[in-house]
């Protein structure tokens, strides 16, 4: 399909340029908002051209960096390309690129880790400074200048509204039948002018299928024809299947006790192999007519939509393996009746999460014996990816579930520790912890009661005796007995790993 078939707004035809020409329009020091969320819907050509431009400028002794804002993680063609030429001064709000991570942890790149629901409003509030340029991938342009979103929405609405200048990448690889799958809500405002968001069900539409922009701000239109970065998920292993089994048994018990309806409540699921295993378990489980209100639609939810277990799914982005992406395109009319893609300020909005009563299931790096969860840092100081949307959901969900294997690094690390080396989700926001060992229901328990439950239900047997010993000694020797800790050794497990390569 030619670009003229996708760009139907006549004035934009005169602004079609190469990626290199578009990249040259981005000045050094600019704050640049780029599309992209979990490897979907990110610009493919302009970032790589910008990386080449930065490399040339630096070679001429002209230092060149930008501030890079996105929806969430992108791909090697964006984050990786710009990081490899040392082109990013400040990154926000979430990343998963190895080169970015290395530079952040080396202190060579500044990184602001923000709740994903906060990003758009921080820009509207002016907290992050002026957004100079937006680079946004779209699937097409209508005759009146409205834009057809591609495989993610993320913060694109805000970038288009707030940026001084806009570069559009029109990606003809995307299925034109994507048109109509999106729901772009334009009813948000800043205090004191906010009004309730009129949504009570996950599949309810409250916006319009297209994004708007001021055509006069569009300085370049670039053609691309490339697929998103598609991640292949590992097949569920014994550990992830056991975690999934504990969660499904727990949900069945909650239904039996009358605390959940038979068709549960809307599901939110983080990304990854364990999350996909849980979805696979739900697909084979006893629950029918489920719904999802989440950030990212991954393979497991497509399986559930096809089987009929999942009636509808709302998200802000796709994150599919190549095989699942092929299935999505082959059956897009089927999926279009069941999937809605929204801006992340809506997919992650605390008001909606609280109102609809979500069951939030997210991964973690470690938890301590009192239920504080670290989902972002290794050994207290090295960032992994970022908090993403897990905090948006954990604080506001009906059920807040965090899950991880009990061991990491071939058993050298216990994921249940005396004190978390970094805390993203405090004990106040964590209701359920799950490992392959078992499920700890922490609701209604005091800190020391929580500690006993977590140690017995979630810790690996190899580390349980040491955790029991720590708790017993803390109960005798701590200054206070509400949340007893031995401050001199609370983080000694982490220190031992740093020094020896093992917590054992």
N, C-alpha and C positions, 0 to 999 in steps of 0.2 A: 504494500500500500504506500502510495507516495505521500509526501508531506502535505501537498495541496489537498489531499483527501481528508487529512486530519485537521488542518488549519483553515477553518472556514471564515474567519474574520479577515476581511480583505486587507486592512491596514497592516496586519502582522506579516503579510507576505513580503513586504519591502524590508522587514527587519530580520529576515532569515540570514544568518551568518554561520561561519564555521565555529567549532568549539574554541579554537585558538583565538579567534577574533572576539568572541564573547568573554573569554577569560581575561583578555587584555583590558576589558572595561572594569575589572575589579581592582580597586586601588589597594596599595599596601596599607595595613592598619585598619582595614574595613572590618566591621562586624557583618558576617555573612550568614544568613539563615538558609540552610539547605534542606530540601525534603529528604525523607527517609526515616524508616522506623523498622528496626529489627531486620535489616537486609532487604527491605521491600520499598519500592517507590523512590529510590534515591537517584539523583542525577548521575549519569555514567560518564559522559564525555567532558563536560565543563570542568569538573574537579581534576581530571587527569591533565587537561590542557592548562589549568591553573598551576598545577604542580610543575609542569614544564616551564611555564612562565616564571615561577618563583625561582626555579633552579637557574635559569638564565640571569635573572636579576641579581641573585646572590653571587653568581660567578663574576658579575661586573662590579662587585663591591657595593651593591645596593640592597641592604637588608630588607627582606620582604616576608611578613607574616600576616595572618588574618586571625580574627576571632571566629570560631566555627560553632554555630548553633544548629541543632537538628531536632528531630522528634525523639529519636533514640539512636541505637547503633545503626551503622550503615554497612559498608563493605570495603574491601581492599581498594577498589577503584576510587573511593572517596577518602575515608579516614586514612587508609594505608598510604595512598599516593601522596597526600599532603603531608603526612607525618614523616615519610621517608626523605622529603626534601626540607625538613625542619620548617614547615610552612605554617604551623599552627601555634599561635601565642596562647590562646585561651580556648578550651573546649568545654561545651556543656550540651545537654544535661546527662548523657549516658553514652558509653562507648564500649566496644568489645574487641577493638583492633589490637593485635599484639605489639605493633610498633608504637601506637599511641600509649598503650599501657606501660611499655618500657620507658618512654620519655617522661610520662607523668611521674612514675616511681623514681626516676633519676632526677626529678626536679627541673627537667628541661621544658616541660609544657605545663601550664597552669590548667587546673581542671576544677570545675564547679559541679558538684553532684547535687542535683535538685530533684525533688519529687516531680514526676512527670506532669501531674495535674497543675503544678505551680508555674511551669515555664511560660505558657502563653500569658497568664495574668501578670507575671513579673515584667514581661515586655510591655504590656499595656500600661502597667504602673510606672514604667520608666526606670525600674530598679537596675536594669542591665545596660543602660545607655541606649543610644540610637542604633536601630538596625539599618545599615546602609544598603545592603544588596540582598535580594532573595533569589536563590537558584532553585527552581521547583520543577520536578518532573510531572508532566500531565500526559493523559492518553489522547487528548484532542482539545480543539478550541471551537466553540459554537459560532455561528454567524454573528451573534451579538456580543462576542468577546468573552462569554462565560467559559469556564475551564472544566473539562472532564477529568476528575482525579484519576490516578493510576492505582497501584496496588497497595498504597498506604495513604493516609491523610495526615496523621501526626499533627504538627504545628503549622501546616501549610496555610491555613486560613489566616492565621496571625501574621506569618511572614509576608503574605501578599498584601495584607492591610497595612502593615507597619513599615515595610521597607521603602526607602526612597526610590530604589530602582529594582527592576525585576528582569531576570533572565529565565526564559521558559525552555525546558528541554521537552520536546514532544517525542515520546517514545512509541514508534509505530510497532514495536514488538508486542505491546499489550493488546489483548483482545478488545476490539471496539465494543463488544457486548458488555464490557465493564460499565458502560454508561447506564446509570440508573441504580447502581448498587450502593451509592454513597448517600449519606444524609448529613449535610453541612448546616449546622445550626448557627444562626446569626443573632441570637437573642441575648448573648452575654453582654455584660456591661461592667463598669468599674463602680465601686462604692462611691457615693451612697445610692446609686441608681440601679442596683441589682434587683431582679425579680425572680420568683421561683421558676425553675425549669419544669415545663409541663410534660414530664415523662413518668409513667408509672409501670411500664412493661418493657422488657429488653428489646423487643422487635418494633416498638412504636417509633414512627418517624415524626420528627418535630422540625425538620429543616427542609433543605432542597437538595437535589442530586448534584448540583454544580458549585464550584467555587467562583467567587467574583474577584475581579481586580480592576483597578483603574488602568485602562489601556495606554494612557499617556506615560505610565511608569515603565512599561515594557520596553527595554532597550535592545533586546536581542531574543531571537527564537532560533533554537538549535535542534536539528534532527538527530535522534538516536534510534537504534534498532537493536537493543540488547536486553536479555532477560535479567531479572533480579538475581542476586546471589542466593542460591538455593542450598540449604543445609540438609544433609542426609542424617536422619536421626537413627541412632543405634536401636536395634531390636531390644525390647524389654528383657533384662536379665533377671536372675533370681532375686537380687537385692531390690530392684525397682518393682518387680511383681509383688514382693512381700510388702513393700511400702503401700502399693496400691491396694492390696488385700486388706491391710489394717484400716485404711481410710474407708473403703466400701463397707466393711463390717461395722465401722463406727456410724456411718450414715444410715445403715439399716437399723441400728439400734436407736438412733435419734428419731427415726420415723416411728418405730415401735413405741417409743416413749411419748410420742405426740409432740415432739419439739420441732419436727420437720414434716411438711406435707409429703404425700406419697411420691409426688413428682419433684421433690426437693425444692430448692430455691435456685435462682440463677447462679451458674457456675462461673468462677474466674479462675483461670489456670495460667501459671507462669510458663516460661518456655524451657524446653529441654527434654532429655530422655526420660527422667522420672515423671515429669508432667504428662508426657505422651503415654507412659505406662498406666498412669491413673486413668487417663481418658480411655485407653483400651480396656481397662477393667470395668469402667462404667458402661462401655459399649457392650460388654458381655454380661453385665450385671442385671439386677432385677428392676431397675428404675426405668420408667417410660415418660415420654413427653417432656424431656428436659429442655432447659433453655440455658444460654450462655451470654454473659455480659462481661467482656474481657478486653484485654489490650490487643492480643495477637491470636490469630486463627492459625493453628498448626495442624499437622496431618491428622492427629487423633480426632479433632473435631469434624474434619471432612468425613472420616469414617463413620462417626456418629450421625452426621446429617444423612449420609447415604442409607444407613441401617434404619433410620427413623427414630432412633433413641433420642436424638437431639432435634427438637422442632425448629429452633432458630438460634442464630448466633449473631451477636453484635460485637464489633471490634474496631480498632483503628488501623490494623494492618494485617496482611497475610505474612506467614512465615512458613513456607512449604518446601518439602523436598522436591527434587525434579519430577519424580513420578507423581506426587500429589499435585504439583503445578500443572502437569499435563492433564490429569483427571479434572482439575478445576476448569481448565480451558475447554475440555471436551464436553463437560456438563454444565457450562456456565449458566445456561438458562434455568436449570434446576437449582443451582446454588444461589442465583440472583433472587429467587423467591424466598430464600431462607437466611441470607446474610446481609447485614448492614455494616458499612464502614463509616466511622464518624471521626471528627477531630478528637485528639487525645484529651483536650480539656473537657470533653463530654464523656468519652469512654472511661476516663479516670476520675470523674467528678465526685467528690465526697458526698454531695447532696443526693445524687442518684444512687450511689453505692449503698448509702444508709437507708434510703427509702425502699429500694427493691430487696434489701436483705440478702446480700450475696454470700455464697460459700467461697471464700478466697483460699486458694491453694498455691503456695509459693515455695521456692527453694531457699536454702540458706547455706552458709559456709559452716557456721557453728552456732551452738546455743550453750548458755551456761546452765548450771543446775537450778537457777531461779527462773529461767524462762526468757532471759534477755537474748535476742537474736542478732547475730552479725551476718549480714548478707552481702557485704561489699569488700572487706579487707582481709588480707592474709597476714597473720602474725601482727595484727594491730596497726600496721602502717603502710602496707603496700595495697593499692587499690586493685581490685579485680576488674569489675565492669562499672558498677554503680548501683544505686538503690532502685532505679527504674520506677515502676509503678507499684511495687510491693507495699510501700508505706501508705499510698493512697487507699489501697484495698484493706490492708491489715487493720488500720485504725478505724475503719468505718463498716467493715463487713459484719454480717450476722454471725458467721463463723470464720475465725482467722486461723488457718492451718499452715504450719511450716514443716518442711520435710527435707531429709538428707540421709544418705547412708551414715551409719554410726562411725565409720572409719574412713580415712583418706590416706593417700600416698602409701598404698599397699600395707596399711595397718600402722604406719608410723605416727599417724595423727588421730586422736580422738576428736570427733565432732561434738561431743558433749564434754565440756570443760568446767573447771571450778568457776572461772570468771571469763566472760567473753572479752576478747582482746579489742573489740570495737563493737559498739551497740548502734544498730539502725532501728530496731524495733524493741522497745522496752517491754518488760514483763506485763505492762498494762495493756499492750496491744496483741499479745500472743495467747491464744486460747488452747491450741492443740499443737503438740510436737509429735512428729512421726519419724522413726527410722525403721530399718528392716527388723529391728529387735521388737518393736511394739509401738503403741500409741499412748501418749500421756495426755489425758484430759485435765487441763489445769484450771478449769472454771471453778470459781468458788473456793479455791484453796489459798492458804497463806503461803508466804515464801518458803518456809521450811517444809511444809507439806508438799509444795511443788517440787522441791529438791528431791525428796524421797521418791516421788512418783517418777520424775524424769530419770533419775539414776536407775531405778528398777525396770522401767519400761523401755527406755530409749538408749541408754549407754551400752556399748559393747561389753560382753562379759570380761574381756581382758582388762578393761579399765574400771569396771564397777568397784572392785575392792579399794582402789586408790581414791575414787570419788566418795565412797562411803567413809573412808578414813578421814578425808579432808573435811567432810561435813561434820563428823563427830567431833573432831578437834576444834573446828570453828565454833561449834555450839558450846564448847568449854572455854575457849580462849578469846573470842571476838569481843570487841568493845560493846557492841549492841547485839541483841539476839533476835531482832526482827528479820534481818537479812545477814546472818553471820558470815563474816569473811575473815580470813587471816591475810592481812594486807601484804605481809612480807612474802607470801608464796602464792597469792591468788593467780598471778600470771606466770608462775614458775614453769608450768607445763610448756607454755609458748617459748619462754627463754631457753628451756632445755632443748626444744626442737631447733631453735636458731643456732644453738651451740653444737648440737650433736646430730641433728637430722632425724631425731625421733623423740616423741613424748614418752616413750616407754622407759 
